[in-house]
Amino acid sequence: MPAAAQAAPAGTAAAAASTATTSACGTDTGAKGLASSPVSDSLVSVVRTDGRIAQFQLFYDSTATRGLPFVWHREQLAPGGAYGAWQRVSAATVGPKSYYVTAMENSAGAIELLFSTYGTFCHSVENGSAGGWSEPDAFGLAPTPYHGGVVLFKERDGSIDAFASGSRNGSTMELRHQQNAASGWGPVQSTGTVPGQDVGLSQPSTVEQLPDGRLHLTAREWNRDRTWEIYQTSPGGGWGPWQLVSPPATAVPASLLAAATSRS
């Protein structure tokens, strides 16, 4: 077998994977894991199936070398009860520019966590390890700057969809689907390009599942007051064309009507 085709030693492969993950998710291994000060308006709450609430919040660490915050996690010990102590999820940093965090419980009862870092989104999931969470890895959704974050939606069968504006120019919506926790996340897919010129979509404004199982999305343009919508062609299937949502008719003020009547 040619040398170039030989499998790398296990240690080498693991090191390469670790390097790739670190690069994609921007870790700060110099930080000592202190929750020195919270980032304002960064608290995210997730209601678990058993009624407990899990919370995530960004905290700055006074010993950090990059000046960026980290995701911390705590949850209720019993429904309606007190919370446990805050624990840092990992050494991966959040930001800069976007400090978006979202999370949702999967079909196995573990929480899927997504957070933005250096222009992309990283993913970690509860796994029962000593640290409690999997090593963060690049999730594959990377919205164009100023085009929002990732929106998670749970379908009636317990599967999860992750939606985000397209990574190049925001003229499409990209998504990943997780049928169940055992199968994991499917590949990144596109819903198709919006037909208008210079259209940049924000994250979905609404996601709903219709009675027949299809999904319906609406999304506003990030820099214009226009909203687009799209429907799945079949449950779990492809997508129809993007269509511009007609703006609601604006009522004419009574004072203007009276003035027009007096002049006629």
ZIGI-V33185 format. One record per residue. N is the residue number from 1. RES is the residue in three letters. PHI is phi as a letter, one per 40 degrees, with the letter a starting at -180 (* if undefined). Layout:
n res phi
N RES PHI
N RES PHI
//
This chain:
n res phi
1 MET *
2 PRO d
3 ALA d
4 ALA c
5 ALA c
6 GLN c
7 ALA c
8 ALA c
9 PRO d
10 ALA d
11 GLY c
12 THR c
13 ALA c
14 ALA c
15 ALA c
16 ALA c
17 ALA c
18 SER c
19 THR c
20 ALA c
21 THR c
22 THR c
23 SER c
24 ALA c
25 CYS b
26 GLY f
27 THR c
28 ASP b
29 THR c
30 GLY c
31 ALA c
32 LYS c
33 GLY g
34 LEU b
35 ALA c
36 SER c
37 SER a
38 PRO c
39 VAL c
40 SER c
41 ASP f
42 SER b
43 LEU c
44 VAL b
45 SER b
46 VAL b
47 VAL c
48 ARG c
49 THR d
50 ASP c
51 GLY g
52 ARG c
53 ILE b
54 ALA b
55 GLN b
56 PHE b
57 GLN a
58 LEU c
59 PHE b
60 TYR c
61 ASP b
62 SER c
63 THR c
64 ALA c
65 THR c
66 ARG b
67 GLY g
68 LEU b
69 PRO c
70 PHE b
71 VAL c
72 TRP b
73 HIS b
74 ARG a
75 GLU a
76 GLN c
77 LEU c
78 ALA a
79 PRO d
80 GLY g
81 GLY c
82 ALA c
83 TYR c
84 GLY c
85 ALA c
86 TRP c
87 GLN b
88 ARG c
89 VAL c
90 SER a
91 ALA c
92 ALA c
93 THR c
94 VAL b
95 GLY h
96 PRO c
97 LYS g
98 SER b
99 TYR b
100 TYR c
101 VAL b
102 THR a
103 ALA a
104 MET a
105 GLU c
106 ASN c
107 SER c
108 ALA c
109 GLY g
110 ALA c
111 ILE c
112 GLU c
113 LEU b
114 LEU b
115 PHE a
116 SER c
117 THR a
118 TYR f
119 GLY g
120 THR b
121 PHE b
122 CYS b
123 HIS b
124 SER a
125 VAL b
126 GLU d
127 ASN b
128 GLY g
129 SER c
130 ALA d
131 GLY c
132 GLY g
133 TRP b
134 SER c
135 GLU c
136 PRO d
137 ASP b
138 ALA c
139 PHE c
140 GLY g
141 LEU b
142 ALA a
143 PRO d
144 THR d
145 PRO d
146 TYR g
147 HIS b
148 GLY g
149 GLY b
150 VAL b
151 VAL b
152 LEU c
153 PHE b
154 LYS b
155 GLU c
156 ARG c
157 ASP c
158 GLY g
159 SER c
160 ILE b
161 ASP b
162 ALA b
163 PHE b
164 ALA a
165 SER d
166 GLY d
167 SER c
168 ARG c
169 ASN b
170 GLY g
171 SER c
172 THR a
173 MET b
174 GLU b
175 LEU a
176 ARG b
177 HIS b
178 GLN b
179 GLN c
180 ASN a
181 ALA c
182 ALA c
183 SER c
184 GLY g
185 TRP c
186 GLY c
187 PRO c
188 VAL c
189 GLN b
190 SER b
191 THR c
192 GLY h
193 THR c
194 VAL c
195 PRO c
196 GLY c
197 GLN c
198 ASP f
199 VAL c
200 GLY b
201 LEU c
202 SER c
203 GLN c
204 PRO d
205 SER c
206 THR a
207 VAL b
208 GLU b
209 GLN b
210 LEU c
211 PRO d
212 ASP c
213 GLY g
214 ARG c
215 LEU b
216 HIS b
217 LEU b
218 THR b
219 ALA a
220 ARG c
221 GLU c
222 TRP c
223 ASN b
224 ARG a
225 ASP c
226 ARG b
227 THR b
228 TRP b
229 GLU b
230 ILE a
231 TYR b
232 GLN c
233 THR c
234 SER a
235 PRO d
236 GLY g
237 GLY b
238 GLY c
239 TRP b
240 GLY c
241 PRO c
242 TRP c
243 GLN b
244 LEU c
245 VAL c
246 SER c
247 PRO c
248 PRO c
249 ALA c
250 THR c
251 ALA c
252 VAL c
253 PRO d
254 ALA d
255 SER c
256 LEU c
257 LEU c
258 ALA c
259 ALA c
260 ALA c
261 THR c
262 SER c
263 ARG c
264 SER c
//
